[in-house]
Amino acid sequence: MSKTVINTDKAPAAIGTYSQAIKAGSTVYLSGQIPLDPKTMELVEGDFEAQTVQVFENLKAVVEAAGGSFADIVKLNIFLTDLAHFAKVNEVMGRYFAQPYPARAAIGVASLPRGAQVEMDGIVVLD
C-alpha cells in the first residue's frame, strides 16, 4: 500500500519530523493540531474557546486538503491540559459536527507543545 503526504498552507506547517496527515488507501491519519495560526505560526490570542476553534479550523483545513470533510472523521482524540474545559470542547465541537458523531477520546495531559491548552488528532475514512 502506498502512502501519500497531505499538506496545506491553510494549516500550520509541521514543527517537527512529521506530516500534517498521511493517506494510506482510503484512510487519512491526521497529526495532532494545536492552536497555531497558520500564517504566523504563533498560538492564537484569546481564551480556551479561541484555542479550540483554531484547532478545529486547522484540522478542517487538513481534512479538506485530503479531499474530505468533518463528516468523514471516524475517530477524534482530544488532549487537554485541564479537563475542566471538557464542556467547552463539547460546545465548540457541536458547531463543527453533526450526528453521527465520530468516536472520541478526551485525555488529560500535563502539557502540550508551545504551551497550548488543547491538541487534537484523528482518523478520516474517505469513500
GIDANOR-V386869 format. One record per residue. N is the residue number from 1. SS is DSSP state (A for helix, B for strand, O for the rest). Layout:
[[N/SS] [N/SS]]
//
This chain:
[[1/O] [2/O] [3/B] [4/B] [5/B] [6/B] [7/O] [8/O] [9/O] [10/O] [11/O] [12/O] [13/O] [14/O] [15/O] [16/O] [17/O] [18/O] [19/O] [20/O] [21/B] [22/B] [23/B] [24/B] [25/O] [26/O] [27/B] [28/B] [29/B] [30/B] [31/B] [32/B] [33/B] [34/B] [35/O] [36/B] [37/O] [38/O] [39/O] [40/O] [41/O] [42/O] [43/B] [44/O] [45/O] [46/O] [47/O] [48/A] [49/A] [50/A] [51/A] [52/A] [53/A] [54/A] [55/A] [56/A] [57/A] [58/A] [59/A] [60/A] [61/A] [62/A] [63/A] [64/A] [65/A] [66/O] [67/O] [68/O] [69/O] [70/A] [71/A] [72/A] [73/B] [74/B] [75/B] [76/B] [77/B] [78/B] [79/B] [80/B] [81/O] [82/O] [83/A] [84/A] [85/A] [86/A] [87/A] [88/A] [89/A] [90/A] [91/A] [92/A] [93/A] [94/A] [95/A] [96/A] [97/O] [98/O] [99/O] [100/O] [101/O] [102/O] [103/B] [104/B] [105/B] [106/B] [107/B] [108/B] [109/O] [110/O] [111/O] [112/O] [113/A] [114/A] [115/A] [116/O] [117/O] [118/B] [119/B] [120/B] [121/B] [122/B] [123/B] [124/B] [125/B] [126/O] [127/O]]
//
